Amino acid sequence: MEVHGRYWNGAWGRMARRDIWLVSDGQLWRVRGRLGGDGGQEVSYDFQDEASARSMADRMMKTSAGTWRDLTEAVRQEARRSPDGPQLRAV
């Protein structure tokens, strides 16, 4: 799946950190949210179109504390440097 959006609430630590990914395989759009760092609790929502998926990602950011940062371009730059691209684990 290709990353179309990557967001972080700017907080460190298992209790405060929030991450959101917007990914697509060209047909299915998925929004993943994670509370805490690696191994934290995750949720995912599947959508048929980009607009609905982006709307969910926006709602998730608006209802969660923090100063949200768009890391999408940083992820894309990393993917260009890495022959394997960004690693997403299956949910």
Backbone as CSV, one residue per row, in Angstrom:
resi,resn,N_x,N_y,N_z,CA_x,CA_y,CA_z,C_x,C_y,C_z
1,MET,0.848,-1.183,0.000,0.000,0.000,0.000,0.889,1.239,0.000
2,GLU,0.468,2.221,-0.725,1.215,3.475,-0.826,0.721,4.471,0.216
3,VAL,1.658,5.154,0.857,1.320,6.155,1.870,0.916,7.459,1.182
4,HIS,-0.293,7.932,1.485,-0.788,9.196,0.941,-0.882,10.261,2.022
5,GLY,-0.753,9.868,3.260,-0.789,10.797,4.375,-0.195,10.145,5.606
6,ARG,0.611,10.911,6.336,1.243,10.408,7.561,1.256,11.555,8.551
7,TYR,0.639,11.365,9.710,0.456,12.440,10.681,0.852,11.968,12.076
8,TRP,1.377,12.901,12.860,1.818,12.626,14.227,1.406,13.797,15.096
9,ASN,0.969,13.530,16.314,0.478,14.602,17.179,1.588,15.352,17.908
10,GLY,2.836,15.046,17.647,3.942,15.792,18.224,4.302,15.399,19.642
11,ALA,3.644,14.399,20.184,3.911,13.980,21.567,4.738,12.697,21.580
12,TRP,5.609,12.609,22.567,6.424,11.413,22.763,5.861,10.624,23.929
13,GLY,6.105,9.357,23.927,5.698,8.526,25.053,4.470,7.699,24.746
14,ARG,4.397,6.564,25.409,3.331,5.606,25.138,1.945,6.127,25.464
15,MET,1.814,6.984,26.434,0.491,7.456,26.836,-0.016,8.611,25.967
16,ALA,0.871,9.410,25.401,0.451,10.625,24.707,0.556,10.553,23.184
17,ARG,1.418,9.712,22.669,1.673,9.694,21.231,0.473,9.165,20.447
18,ARG,0.198,9.833,19.309,-0.838,9.412,18.367,-0.241,9.483,16.958
19,ASP,-0.548,8.481,16.149,-0.097,8.447,14.762,-1.274,8.075,13.875
20,ILE,-1.307,8.663,12.669,-2.335,8.354,11.690,-1.668,8.165,10.338
21,TRP,-2.091,7.117,9.630,-1.626,6.844,8.273,-2.828,6.824,7.348
22,LEU,-2.665,7.372,6.161,-3.651,7.284,5.098,-2.957,6.549,3.954
23,VAL,-3.433,5.361,3.638,-2.775,4.527,2.630,-3.805,4.006,1.632
24,SER,-3.307,3.652,0.452,-4.188,3.092,-0.566,-3.425,2.123,-1.453
25,ASP,-4.152,1.132,-1.940,-3.580,0.202,-2.914,-4.072,0.523,-4.320
26,GLY,-4.721,1.682,-4.479,-5.259,2.081,-5.766,-6.758,1.845,-5.877
27,GLN,-7.292,0.991,-5.023,-8.735,0.741,-5.005,-9.311,0.983,-3.614
28,LEU,-8.682,0.407,-2.615,-9.118,0.538,-1.228,-8.307,1.626,-0.542
29,TRP,-8.978,2.449,0.243,-8.320,3.465,1.067,-8.447,3.043,2.522
30,ARG,-7.359,3.122,3.266,-7.357,2.721,4.670,-6.778,3.859,5.519
31,VAL,-7.457,4.122,6.629,-6.963,5.060,7.640,-6.620,4.231,8.863
32,ARG,-5.359,4.324,9.287,-4.907,3.620,10.492,-4.575,4.647,11.555
33,GLY,-5.018,4.397,12.757,-4.676,5.240,13.886,-4.027,4.405,14.961
34,ARG,-3.016,4.976,15.616,-2.338,4.235,16.686,-2.161,5.133,17.899
35,LEU,-2.480,4.581,19.040,-2.286,5.219,20.336,-1.048,4.606,20.958
36,GLY,-0.055,5.432,21.267,1.191,4.917,21.816,2.189,4.636,20.706
37,GLY,3.359,4.225,21.080,4.405,3.918,20.109,4.221,2.549,19.501
38,ASP,5.319,1.970,19.030,5.261,0.623,18.463,4.575,-0.310,19.449
39,GLY,3.679,-1.112,18.938,2.962,-2.037,19.805,1.767,-1.429,20.506
40,GLY,1.475,-0.156,20.218,0.325,0.492,20.830,-0.982,0.003,20.235
41,GLN,-2.070,0.468,20.781,-3.387,0.081,20.291,-3.640,0.709,18.927
42,GLU,-4.193,-0.080,18.012,-4.462,0.413,16.670,-5.913,0.201,16.279
43,VAL,-6.382,1.105,15.424,-7.679,0.964,14.774,-7.447,1.202,13.289
44,SER,-8.304,0.638,12.458,-8.227,0.945,11.033,-9.627,0.983,10.458
45,TYR,-9.787,1.831,9.466,-11.063,2.023,8.788,-10.812,1.965,7.289
46,ASP,-11.637,1.231,6.570,-11.501,1.099,5.122,-12.580,1.903,4.412
47,PHE,-12.189,2.495,3.270,-13.091,3.336,2.485,-12.915,3.034,1.010
48,GLN,-13.941,3.352,0.250,-13.897,3.140,-1.197,-13.338,4.346,-1.941
49,ASP,-13.265,5.505,-1.266,-12.781,6.705,-1.956,-11.890,7.542,-1.037
50,GLU,-11.048,8.335,-1.676,-10.072,9.157,-0.954,-10.739,10.208,-0.076
51,ALA,-11.787,10.852,-0.584,-12.438,11.922,0.180,-12.963,11.417,1.527
52,SER,-13.583,10.260,1.538,-14.100,9.698,2.787,-12.967,9.338,3.737
53,ALA,-11.888,8.799,3.192,-10.741,8.431,4.025,-10.096,9.672,4.630
54,ARG,-9.913,10.715,3.830,-9.322,11.951,4.351,-10.224,12.595,5.393
55,SER,-11.515,12.506,5.202,-12.460,13.045,6.180,-12.297,12.339,7.527
56,MET,-12.138,11.025,7.499,-11.932,10.272,8.740,-10.610,10.676,9.395
57,ALA,-9.544,10.785,8.623,-8.248,11.190,9.181,-8.368,12.568,9.835
58,ASP,-9.059,13.493,9.177,-9.262,14.829,9.747,-10.043,14.767,11.050
59,ARG,-11.095,13.954,11.083,-11.889,13.810,12.322,-11.040,13.248,13.450
60,MET,-10.199,12.258,13.121,-9.350,11.654,14.148,-8.392,12.689,14.732
61,MET,-7.839,13.559,13.882,-6.915,14.589,14.380,-7.650,15.630,15.209
62,LYS,-8.841,16.029,14.774,-9.598,17.054,15.492,-10.047,16.589,16.867
63,THR,-10.250,15.286,17.030,-10.753,14.781,18.314,-9.645,14.260,19.218
64,SER,-8.395,14.461,18.825,-7.273,13.991,19.631,-6.339,15.157,19.940
65,ALA,-5.835,15.177,21.144,-4.973,16.271,21.589,-3.639,16.266,20.869
66,GLY,-3.014,17.418,20.852,-1.680,17.542,20.303,-1.611,18.564,19.189
67,THR,-0.404,18.865,18.797,-0.151,19.747,17.666,0.199,18.854,16.490
68,TRP,-0.787,18.542,15.672,-0.606,17.568,14.605,0.353,18.072,13.548
69,ARG,1.223,17.180,13.115,2.237,17.486,12.108,2.055,16.542,10.926
70,ASP,2.129,17.116,9.746,2.028,16.336,8.519,3.433,15.848,8.156
71,LEU,3.643,14.552,8.254,4.945,13.952,7.959,4.970,13.282,6.586
72,THR,3.959,13.533,5.779,3.821,12.838,4.502,5.039,13.022,3.618
73,GLU,5.504,14.242,3.459,6.649,14.489,2.577,7.911,13.821,3.111
74,ALA,8.098,13.820,4.419,9.263,13.148,5.011,9.223,11.651,4.718
75,VAL,8.049,11.051,4.780,7.898,9.622,4.478,8.226,9.372,3.008
76,ARG,7.765,10.260,2.130,8.048,10.100,0.698,9.539,10.226,0.410
77,GLN,10.196,11.169,1.056,11.643,11.320,0.863,12.391,10.088,1.348
78,GLU,11.970,9.544,2.467,12.591,8.326,2.992,12.380,7.161,2.031
79,ALA,11.198,7.090,1.443,10.902,6.016,0.491,11.812,6.112,-0.726
80,ARG,12.132,7.328,-1.154,13.030,7.510,-2.296,14.450,7.070,-1.966
81,ARG,14.849,7.245,-0.715,16.210,6.861,-0.293,16.329,5.371,-0.044
82,SER,15.240,4.738,0.379,15.258,3.328,0.739,14.746,2.479,-0.420
83,PRO,15.498,1.456,-0.820,15.032,0.623,-1.932,13.749,-0.138,-1.620
84,ASP,13.457,-0.367,-0.348,12.251,-1.101,0.040,11.068,-0.195,0.337
85,GLY,11.287,1.117,0.401,10.211,2.053,0.693,9.795,1.983,2.149
86,PRO,8.786,2.781,2.529,8.329,2.783,3.924,7.695,1.449,4.251
87,GLN,7.943,1.011,5.452,7.419,-0.288,5.896,6.119,-0.085,6.656
88,LEU,5.068,-0.726,6.179,3.790,-0.733,6.883,3.469,-2.158,7.242
89,ARG,3.119,-2.393,8.476,2.757,-3.750,8.840,1.262,-3.911,8.702
90,ALA,0.858,-5.098,8.396,-0.556,-5.381,8.198,-1.324,-5.221,9.490
91,VAL,-2.548,-4.746,9.361,-3.430,-4.584,10.529,-4.473,-5.658,10.489
